[in-house]
Amino acid sequence: MSAELGSIFLLLAFVASVYALIASLIGGKNKNDALVESARNAVVVIWPLLTLAALMLIMFLVNGDYNVSYVWTVIDGGMPIYLRVTALWGSQAGSLLFWSWLMSTFTAAVMLRNWQKERALMPWVIAASMGTLVFFIALVTFWENPFPRYWQTPSGEVVAAMFGPSGVLNGLTGGIATLGERLPGLIGLVFEGIVPFGAPPGSVPLNPAGGQGLNPLLRHPGMIIHPPMLYLGFVSFVVPYAFAMAALVQREKGSSWINTTRRWTLVGWLFLSLGLILGGWWAYDVLGWGGYWAWDPVENAALMPWLTGTAFLHSVMIQEKRGMLRRWNMVLIALTYLQVILGTFATRSGFVSSVHSFAQSAIGPLFLLFLSGALIITVYLLVSRWDDMEADHQLDALLSRETVFLVNNFLFLSINLAVAVGTYWPVVTELLADANLFGVEKSSLGPAYYNSTTGPLWLALILLMGIAPLVAWKRASIKRLGRAVLWPTVIMVVTVVGLGLLIGFDRGGALLGFALAAFTTSVTLLEYHRGAYARVKARDESYPRALWTLFGRNRRRYGGYMIHLGVIIMAIGVIASNAFQLETQRPLSAGQTITLGDYVLEYENLERFVATDGRSVMRAQTVVYRDGREITRLAPRIDNYPNGQPMSIPGKYSSLLGDDFYVLLVTWEETTLSSATFKVYFNPLVNWVWGGGLVFVIGTAIAAWPDFSEERRLVPSVRRRPAAAMGD
C-alpha cells in the first residue's frame, strides 16, 4: 500500500472538517436543519478517514518501510513490535495525527450520543469542535505530514515529498515555495513548514537502510500509555468547551449543557490525571534523578488545565444545585480549553525548553495564531452574553458549602497562576532582556519557588477536602460544624503528637501536612460510616452490603470521597518522599560499601556487553543489606544506543511500607572497571504516590460511571422534533 494514500485520506479529512465547520455555521444561523444534519454526517465521516490514515502509518512502522520519512525518523531494525506501534506518537508528525484521530473519535461520539438530546446546541457544538479539528488536521496534512517519501533527484539530492514527480503538483510546490520566500515576517515563516506535494521531475524512490530509531527516553513501558492518556485528557476537554460556547451562542440560561457534558468532563479529567501520574512514574524510572516531579515546563503545561478543570468540576455543583456561578463556570471551562491549546503550543514549538518537548518547528507561529483567534472568539462570546448569565440566587451566608467551593476555586486558580508565572518566567525575561527593557536579564524560577508558593495552597486544599462534606448548603451552623469536626480534630492532634515524638517536632511543614491528611481522611471515612450505618439501622442490611449500596445509589458523591482518599494517600507520599529523602554519592571499589539510613550498598563488579538491539550496556552488580541481612541484589546500568544517546536505568528496592532504595550508576574507571561511582537515594513512602493514584482512578471511574437505566428513562422526555429544536 502506498504512502500517498495516507496523504489522500488526510486531505479528504481536511475537506470534510472544513465543510462541517462552514455548513454548521450557515445551518445554525439560518436554522437550516438539513444543512446541520449534513455537517453532522461530515463530522462522523472524518473518523474513519483518520483511522485509515493512522492504521496505514502503524503498518509502515511495523513493516519498517524506511522510505517513508516518519518511519526512518522514529524506528530502527532492533525495535520490538510494541515499540514500533507506539512510535506513532514518538515524534511530532505522528503525535499530531494521533491527536487529530482522538479528537475525531470524541466528536463523532458526541454526534452519535448527544445529537437528539441537545439538538438546538449541536450546530454550534459542531462549529466549536470543528474549529479545533480543522486546525489540527491542517497541521498534520500540510505542515507535519508523516507520509512523505524520500526521493533522490537527478542531481543526487535527497528530498521528502508527499507524491512522486508530477508536473501539476510540482508547480503547486514551486508556487508555495516562492510565496514563502517573498512574504516577510511571520507569514513567510509559516509557509516554510509546508511539506512539498510533488518530488522534482526525474526523481526516483530512495530506500535508506535502517532508521534513526526512537529516542531512548521513550523506550519505556510508561511511554506506551502516558502520552495517550495526556492526549485523551486534552482532547476530552474540547467537548465541554464546545458545548459551553454553543450555550453562549444560544443564550441558554440553564444547566443543560453542564448536565450533558459532566461525564465528558470527568472522563477528560480522569485521563489527564492518569497522564500526570504516569508521567511522574516515567520520570522516576527513566530520567535517573531520584524524583518524579521537577516542575518542568511541559509537566506544568499539563498540570495547568488540570487545575482549572478540577476547579470547574467543583464549581458546576453550585450551578446545578443553586443556579449560581454561571459566568464563573464559563470562564473556567474556557480557561481550561485555552490552556490545553497553550500547553500543546509550548510543547511543540520550542517556546519553552524541556526534556519532554518536541523540537522547534514552523508550527509554533500557527499555534500562536490559532490560540489568539480562539481567545478573541471566546472573550467576545463571554462579554456579549455576560448579562444573560446572571445567577438565580445570591450567597445566603458566609458559612456555607457554596463559600467552601468558592475558596476551593480561589486556591486552584492561585496555584494555576503561580505555576504559570514560573513556567513562562524565562520567556518573559528573555523578551525583556532582548528588548533591553528595565535592565532585566534572562532568568528562571526553580523548584524552591514552586514549593514555597504552591505548598501552602496545596495544604489549604487538603484541609478544605475535609471541611466541605461537613458544611451544609445555603447556611451552616457553627455549633453543628464544631460537633462534626470534634473527632477528626482529636485524631489530627494525636497524629501530630505521635509523629512529632517519632520524627521530631522540627519538621513543622511535614507534620502539618500529615496532620491535615489525618483530619481529612478521618472526615471522609466517617462520612462513609455514617451513610452505611444509617442504612444498617433503617433497612437491617449488613454493613458491607450497606456500604456497597451507598456507591450504587450515589456514585457521584461516594466516588468523589474515594477521589479525596486517593489524593490524601498521594499527598502523604509526596510529603514523606520530599521532606525525608536521603541521598549520597560516592566512588566505590569492589567490596566497598555505602550506608544510607538503614540500608548498606556493597559494590561487587562491573560488566560491559552489547545487547541484541545494538545497545552498549555498562551494568554494575551490587548487594543491598538491611540490619546486617542481605535483602536484594540491584543492577543499575547505563545504556548507550547506536545513535549515541545514553540512558541511565536505576536499580530499585521497594519495601512493604512503600519506601524505595534507589541506586544510580554515575561513572566508572574506564581502563580497569575496578571502581565505579554511585548515587543512592532513600525515598520514604514514594510508592504511596502511585498507590494513591490507583485509588484516585478507581474513585473517578465510580463517579463517572453512567446509570444506564436512568438515562433510558430520561431520553424520551427530552427528545424534540428537529424543526422545533432548530427554532428554539
Residue pairs with C-beta under 8 A, 6 or more apart in sequence:
1 56
1 59
3 56
3 60
3 65
3 67
3 68
3 147
3 148
3 149
4 147
4 149
4 162
4 163
4 164
5 56
6 52
6 53
6 56
6 57
6 146
6 147
7 141
7 145
7 147
7 148
7 162
7 163
9 49
9 50
9 52
9 53
9 56
10 49
10 50
10 53
10 97
10 137
10 140
10 141
10 145
10 147
11 141
12 49
13 46
13 49
13 50
13 53
13 100
13 104
13 137
13 141
14 134
14 137
14 138
14 141
16 42
16 43
16 45
16 46
16 49
17 42
17 43
17 46
17 130
17 133
17 134
17 137
18 134
19 39
19 42
20 39
20 40
20 42
20 43
20 46
20 126
20 130
21 39
21 126
21 127
21 130
21 131
21 134
23 35
23 36
23 38
23 39
23 42
24 35
24 36
24 39
24 40
24 122
24 123
24 124
24 126
24 127
24 130
25 123
25 127
26 32
26 35
27 33
27 34
27 35
27 36
27 38
27 39
27 123
28 36
28 123
28 124
28 127
28 249
31 726
31 727
32 726
33 722
33 723
33 725
33 726
36 122
36 123
36 126
36 726
37 722
39 123
39 126
39 130
40 111
40 115
40 122
40 126
43 104
43 107
43 108
43 111
43 126
43 129
43 130
44 108
44 111
44 112
46 104
46 107
46 108
46 133
46 137
47 101
47 104
47 105
47 107
47 108
50 97
50 100
50 101
50 104
50 137
51 101
51 104
53 97
53 101
53 147
54 88
54 97
54 98
54 101
56 147
57 68
57 70
57 88
57 94
57 97
57 146
57 147
58 85
58 88
60 68
60 70
60 71
61 71
61 74
61 75
61 84
61 85
61 87
61 88
62 81
62 84
62 85
64 71
64 75
64 77
64 84
64 211
65 71
66 72
66 207
66 208
66 209
66 210
66 211
67 149
67 150
67 205
67 206
67 207
67 208
68 146
68 147
68 148
68 149
69 146
69 148
69 149
69 150
69 160
70 91
70 93
70 94
70 146
70 147
70 148
71 211
72 150
72 208
72 211
72 212
73 91
73 211
73 212
74 87
74 90
74 91
74 94
74 211
74 212
74 213
74 214
75 83
75 84
75 87
75 211
75 213
75 214
76 210
76 211
76 212
76 213
76 214
76 614
76 642
77 210
77 211
78 213
78 612
78 613
78 614
79 87
79 213
79 214
79 219
79 613
82 224
83 214
83 219
86 218
86 223
86 224
87 94
87 214
87 218
88 94
88 95
88 97
88 98
89 95
89 98
89 227
89 228
89 231
90 214
90 215
90 218
91 358
92 144
92 348
92 358
92 359
92 361
92 363
93 140
93 144
93 145
93 146
94 146
95 227
95 231
95 358
96 136
96 139
96 140
96 144
96 348
97 140
97 146
98 228
98 231
99 136
99 231
99 234
99 235
99 344
100 133
100 136
100 137
100 140
102 228
102 231
102 232
102 235
103 129
103 132
103 133
103 136
103 235
103 238
104 133
106 235
106 236
106 238
106 239
106 264
107 126
107 129
107 130
107 133
107 238
107 239
110 125
110 129
110 239
110 242
110 264
111 122
111 126
114 122
114 125
114 260
115 122
116 715
116 718
116 719
116 720
117 260
117 715
117 718
117 719
118 125
118 243
118 246
118 256
118 257
118 260
119 720
119 722
119 725
119 726
120 250
120 720
120 725
120 726
120 728
121 243
121 246
121 247
121 250
121 252
121 256
121 257
122 246
123 246
123 726
124 242
124 245
124 246
124 249
124 250
125 242
125 243
125 246
127 246
128 238
128 241
128 242
128 245
128 246
129 238
129 239
129 242
131 374
132 238
132 341
132 374
135 366
135 370
139 363
139 366
140 146
142 194
142 195
143 193
143 194
143 195
143 361
143 362
143 363
143 366
144 193
144 195
144 361
144 363
145 162
145 195
147 162
148 160
148 161
148 162
148 195
148 196
149 160
149 161
149 164
149 205
149 206
150 158
150 159
150 160
150 205
150 206
150 207
150 208
151 158
151 159
151 160
151 161
151 164
151 165
151 199
151 200
151 203
151 204
151 205
151 206
152 158
152 159
152 203
152 204
152 205
152 206
153 159
153 199
153 200
153 202
153 203
154 200
154 202
154 203
158 206
159 196
159 199
159 200
159 203
160 195
160 196
161 173
161 195
161 196
161 197
161 198
161 199
161 203
162 169
162 195
162 196
162 197
162 198
163 169
163 197
163 198
163 199
164 198
164 199
164 203
164 205
165 198
165 199
165 200
165 201
165 202
165 203
166 197
166 198
166 199
167 201
168 198
169 197
169 198
170 197
170 198
170 199
170 200
170 201
172 197
172 198
173 196
173 197
173 198
176 191
176 194
177 196
179 191
180 188
180 191
180 192
180 194
181 188
182 188
183 191
186 365
189 362
189 365
190 362
190 365
190 366
190 369
192 362
193 361
193 362
193 363
193 366
212 643
213 641
213 642
213 643
215 645
216 639
216 641
216 645
216 646
216 647
217 223
217 286
217 287
217 355
217 647
219 647
220 282
220 285
220 286
222 278
222 279
222 281
222 282
222 285
222 286
223 282
225 274
225 278
226 275
226 278
226 279
226 281
226 282
227 275
229 271
229 272
229 274
229 275
229 278
230 271
230 272
230 275
230 276
230 279
230 302
231 275
232 267
232 268
232 271
232 272
232 275
233 268
233 269
233 270
233 271
233 272
233 273
233 274
233 275
233 302
233 305
233 306
234 268
234 272
234 305
234 340
234 343
234 344
235 268
236 264
236 265
236 267
236 268
236 269
236 271
236 272
237 265
237 268
237 272
237 305
237 309
237 333
237 336
237 337
237 340
238 337
238 340
239 261
239 264
239 265
239 268
240 257
240 261
240 264
240 265
240 268
240 312
240 333
241 333
241 334
241 336
241 337
243 257
243 260
243 261
244 257
244 261
244 329
244 330
244 333
244 334
245 377
245 378
245 381
246 252
246 257
247 256
247 257
248 330
248 381
248 382
248 385
249 381
250 728
251 385
251 388
253 326
253 388
253 389
255 316
255 319
255 320
255 323
258 316
258 319
258 320
258 329
259 320
262 316
263 704
263 706
265 309
265 312
265 313
265 333
266 313
266 700
266 703
266 704
267 704
268 309
269 306
269 309
269 310
269 313
269 700
270 697
270 700
270 701
270 704
272 302
272 305
272 306
272 309
273 306
273 693
273 696
273 697
273 700
274 693
274 697
275 302
276 299
276 302
276 303
276 306
277 689
277 690
277 693
277 696
277 697
279 299
279 302
280 292
280 293
280 689
281 292
281 690
283 291
283 292
283 293
283 294
284 290
284 291
284 292
284 686
285 650
286 647
286 649
287 355
287 648
288 647
288 648
288 649
288 650
288 664
290 581
290 583
290 650
290 662
290 664
290 679
290 681
290 683
292 686
292 689
293 299
294 447
295 419
295 422
295 446
295 447
295 450
296 354
296 355
296 356
297 346
297 352
297 353
297 354
297 357
297 423
298 343
298 346
298 347
298 352
298 354
298 355
298 356
298 357
299 354
299 356
300 419
300 420
300 422
300 423
301 339
301 342
301 343
301 344
301 346
301 347
301 352
301 423
302 343
303 419
304 339
304 342
304 343
304 416
304 419
304 420
304 423
305 336
305 337
305 339
305 340
305 343
307 412
307 413
307 415
307 416
307 419
308 332
308 335
308 336
308 339
308 412
308 413
308 416
309 332
309 336
310 412
311 332
311 408
311 409
311 412
311 413
312 329
312 332
312 333
312 336
314 405
314 408
314 409
314 412
315 325
315 328
315 329
315 332
315 405
315 409
316 325
316 329
317 405
318 324
318 325
318 402
318 405
319 325
319 326
319 329
321 473
322 392
322 393
322 402
322 473
322 474
323 391
323 392
323 393
324 391
324 392
324 393
324 394
324 395
324 402
325 391
326 389
326 390
326 391
327 382
327 386
327 389
327 391
328 409
330 382
330 389
331 382
332 409
334 378
334 382
337 374
337 378
338 371
338 374
338 375
338 378
341 367
341 370
341 371
341 374
342 371
344 367
345 351
345 364
345 367
345 368
345 371
346 352
346 357
346 423
347 354
347 356
347 357
347 358
348 357
348 358
348 361
348 363
348 364
348 367
349 360
349 361
349 363
349 364
349 367
349 368
350 357
350 358
350 359
350 360
350 361
350 364
351 364
351 427
352 423
352 424
352 426
352 427
353 426
395 402
395 403
396 402
396 474
396 475
397 403
397 474
397 475
397 476
399 471
399 475
399 476
399 477
399 478
399 481
400 471
400 472
400 473
400 474
400 475
400 476
401 468
401 471
401 472
401 473
401 476
402 473
402 474
403 471
404 464
404 467
404 468
404 471
405 468
407 464
408 461
408 464
408 468
411 457
411 460
411 461
411 464
412 461
414 457
415 454
415 457
415 458
418 450
418 453
418 454
418 457
419 450
419 454
421 445
422 445
422 449
422 450
422 453
425 443
425 444
425 445
426 442
426 443
426 444
429 440
429 441
429 442
429 443
429 444
430 442
432 438
432 440
433 440
433 441
433 442
455 509
458 571
459 512
459 513
459 516
462 513
462 516
462 517
462 520
462 567
462 568
462 571
463 516
463 519
463 520
465 520
465 524
465 564
465 567
465 568
466 485
466 488
466 516
466 519
466 520
466 522
466 523
466 524
467 485
467 523
469 523
469 524
469 527
469 561
470 481
470 484
470 485
470 523
471 481
472 480
485 519
485 523
487 522
487 526
488 518
488 519
488 520
488 522
488 523
488 526
489 519
491 518
491 519
491 522
492 515
492 516
492 518
492 519
492 522
493 515
495 514
495 515
495 518
496 511
496 514
496 515
499 511
499 514
499 515
500 511
503 510
503 511
503 580
505 511
507 579
507 580
509 579
510 575
510 576
510 579
510 580
513 571
513 572
513 575
513 579
514 572
514 575
517 568
517 571
517 572
517 575
520 564
520 568
521 565
521 568
524 561
524 564
524 565
524 568
527 561
528 547
528 550
528 558
528 561
531 546
531 547
531 550
531 558
532 543
532 546
532 547
532 550
533 543
533 546
535 541
535 546
535 549
535 550
536 542
536 543
536 546
539 546
541 549
550 558
551 558
551 559
551 702
555 702
555 703
555 705
555 707
556 703
558 702
559 699
559 700
559 701
559 702
559 703
559 704
559 705
560 699
560 703
561 699
562 695
562 696
562 698
562 699
562 702
562 703
563 696
563 699
563 700
563 703
564 699
565 695
565 699
566 692
566 693
566 694
566 695
566 696
566 697
566 698
566 699
567 692
567 696
568 692
569 688
569 691
569 692
569 695
570 688
570 689
570 692
570 693
570 696
571 692
572 685
572 688
572 692
573 658
573 685
573 686
573 687
573 688
573 689
573 690
573 691
573 692
574 689
576 684
576 685
576 686
576 688
577 683
577 684
577 685
577 686
577 689
580 684
581 681
581 682
581 683
581 684
582 596
582 597
582 681
582 682
583 596
583 679
583 680
583 681
583 682
584 594
584 596
584 679
584 680
585 666
585 677
585 678
585 679
585 680
586 594
586 677
586 678
587 675
587 676
587 677
587 678
588 594
588 603
588 675
588 676
588 677
588 678
589 603
589 674
589 675
590 603
590 604
590 605
590 674
590 675
591 602
591 603
591 604
592 602
592 603
593 600
593 601
593 602
593 603
594 600
594 601
594 678
594 680
595 601
596 661
596 680
596 681
596 682
597 682
598 626
598 627
599 624
599 625
599 626
599 661
599 682
600 624
600 625
600 626
601 622
601 623
601 624
601 625
601 634
601 661
601 663
601 678
601 680
602 622
602 623
602 624
602 625
603 620
603 621
603 622
603 676
603 678
604 620
604 621
604 622
604 623
605 620
605 621
605 673
606 618
606 619
606 620
606 621
606 668
606 673
606 674
606 676
607 618
607 619
607 621
607 673
608 616
608 617
608 618
608 619
608 673
609 617
609 619
610 616
610 617
611 617
611 639
614 641
614 642
615 639
615 640
615 641
615 642
616 639
616 640
617 637
617 638
617 639
617 640
618 637
618 638
618 640
618 665
618 668
619 635
619 636
619 637
619 665
620 635
620 636
620 637
620 665
620 668
620 676
620 678
621 633
621 635
622 633
622 634
622 635
622 636
622 651
622 663
622 678
623 630
623 632
623 633
623 634
624 630
624 631
624 632
624 633
624 634
624 653
624 661
624 663
625 631
631 653
632 653
634 651
634 652
634 653
634 661
634 663
635 651
636 648
636 649
636 650
636 651
636 663
636 664
636 665
636 678
637 648
637 649
637 665
638 646
638 647
638 648
638 649
638 665
639 646
639 647
639 649
640 646
640 647
641 647
648 664
648 665
650 662
650 663
650 664
651 662
651 663
651 664
652 660
652 661
652 662
652 663
653 660
653 661
654 660
654 687
655 661
657 684
657 685
658 684
658 685
658 686
658 687
658 688
658 691
659 682
659 683
659 684
659 685
659 686
659 687
660 681
660 682
660 683
660 686
660 687
661 680
661 681
661 682
662 680
662 681
662 682
662 683
663 678
663 679
663 680
663 681
664 678
664 679
664 680
664 681
665 676
665 677
665 678
666 676
666 677
666 678
666 679
667 676
667 677
668 675
668 676
668 677
669 675
669 676
